[in-house]
């Protein structure tokens, strides 16, 4: 199993102008811990919608790489987004699912991935160009390359330890987050 926070940090080292949409909860804390950035679009109440927000950005800005970093609970809630992404085929979109097989924000109850539901198989069935599971540290450089330059749509299901890591809270004001993101996007 991968250590969640370190995995996210390694993905975002020297990120350049990568647009990052972290999902609710732990994904947001991990992205913030890797370094707050004006091109992080933090979500505070969009459970199940993270991949679709990433898709919208990818379609609106085909000239930019978009990385969605979210948890298995969020991805399971928004499974229909995989089909829509598969139809739209955004070449610049990658989704990283931090899969601890738990609903971390509500008490660590088992998610459907704990019972064998396979997000990689679903992404492939939805015509993603690349989808794979990772669980070892020696795979991180390959995943980082795929995230930053692979042809999408891409889904990476990262098997992570089911530990409750201390929270690193970024901005929580939705208007400020949106305006900061827009300003950074327009100036880059």
Secondary structure, 3 states (H helix, E strand, C coil): CECHHHHHHHHHCCCCCCEEEECCCHHHHHHHHCCCCCCECCCCCCCCCHHHHHHHHHHHCCCCCEEEEEEHHHHHHCCHHHHHHHHHCCCCEEEEEEECCEEHHHCCEECHHHHCCCHHHHHHHCCCCEEEEECCHHHHHHHHHHHHHCCCCEEEEEEECCCCCCCCCCCCCHHHHHHHHHHHHHHC
